Amino acid sequence: RDNAAVAHLNSVHHPAVLRLIAAVVAFGRDKGIPVSLCGDAGGDPAAIPALLEAGLRDLSVAPAQLAMAKAAIAEAGV
């Protein structure tokens, strides 16, 4: 993501990335392995609904983003 030549490919909103996240979450659920996400995507209010739809239930966000993340989750209805 820090390489300008490929930075445009860094998108949690890409359907392939969301499918991969959903597959990892499903595998974890089947095997009893907890799956969580930490990083920029977890604190992106535009990404949170899609992450929840993909099955994620554990997001790690910076303390300054917590209220925003809670609001995005509440708006998503999960």
VEXDREN-2710 file (C-alpha; in Angstrom, 1 decimal):
% VEXDREN-2710
k/r/px/py/pz
1/ARG/0.0/0.0/0.0
2/ASP/3.0/2.3/0.4
3/ASN/4.2/1.6/-3.1
4/ALA/2.8/4.3/-5.4
5/ALA/3.0/1.9/-8.4
6/VAL/0.4/-0.5/-6.8
7/ALA/-1.3/1.7/-4.2
8/HIS/-4.4/1.9/-6.4
9/LEU/-4.8/-1.9/-5.9
10/ASN/-5.2/-1.4/-2.1
11/SER/-8.9/-1.5/-1.6
12/VAL/-11.0/-3.4/0.9
13/HIS/-14.0/-2.6/-1.3
14/HIS/-12.8/-4.7/-4.1
15/PRO/-15.2/-7.7/-4.6
16/ALA/-12.3/-10.2/-4.7
17/VAL/-11.0/-8.9/-1.3
18/LEU/-14.4/-9.1/0.2
19/ARG/-14.9/-12.7/-1.1
20/LEU/-11.5/-13.6/0.4
21/ILE/-12.5/-12.2/3.7
22/ALA/-15.8/-14.0/3.6
23/ALA/-14.0/-17.3/2.8
24/VAL/-11.5/-16.9/5.7
25/VAL/-14.4/-16.1/8.1
26/ALA/-16.3/-19.1/6.9
27/PHE/-13.3/-21.4/7.3
28/GLY/-12.6/-20.0/10.7
29/ARG/-16.2/-20.6/11.8
30/ASP/-16.1/-24.2/10.4
31/LYS/-12.9/-24.9/12.3
32/GLY/-13.7/-23.0/15.5
33/ILE/-10.9/-20.5/14.8
34/PRO/-11.7/-16.8/15.7
35/VAL/-11.2/-14.4/12.9
36/SER/-10.7/-10.7/13.4
37/LEU/-9.5/-7.7/11.4
38/CYS/-7.2/-5.0/12.4
39/GLY/-5.8/-2.1/10.4
40/ASP/-7.1/0.7/8.2
41/ALA/-10.1/-1.3/6.8
42/GLY/-11.6/-1.9/10.3
43/GLY/-11.7/1.9/10.8
44/ASP/-13.1/2.8/7.5
45/PRO/-16.8/3.7/8.0
46/ALA/-17.5/3.0/4.3
47/ALA/-16.0/-0.5/4.6
48/ILE/-17.6/-1.6/7.9
49/PRO/-21.0/-2.7/6.4
50/ALA/-19.3/-4.8/3.7
51/LEU/-17.0/-6.4/6.3
52/LEU/-20.0/-7.2/8.5
53/GLU/-21.7/-8.7/5.5
54/ALA/-18.7/-10.8/4.8
55/GLY/-19.1/-12.3/8.3
56/LEU/-16.6/-10.4/10.4
57/ARG/-17.6/-9.7/13.9
58/ASP/-14.3/-8.6/15.5
59/LEU/-12.8/-5.4/14.2
60/SER/-9.8/-3.6/15.8
61/VAL/-9.8/0.1/15.5
62/ALA/-7.8/3.0/16.9
63/PRO/-9.4/4.5/20.0
64/ALA/-10.1/7.8/18.1
65/GLN/-12.2/5.8/15.6
66/LEU/-14.2/3.8/18.1
67/ALA/-17.3/6.0/18.2
68/MET/-17.4/6.2/14.4
69/ALA/-17.0/2.4/14.1
70/LYS/-19.8/1.8/16.6
71/ALA/-22.1/4.2/14.7
72/ALA/-21.3/2.5/11.4
73/ILE/-22.1/-0.9/13.0
74/ALA/-25.4/0.4/14.4
75/GLU/-26.3/1.8/11.0
76/ALA/-25.5/-1.5/9.4
77/GLY/-28.1/-3.1/11.7
78/VAL/-25.8/-5.9/12.9
END
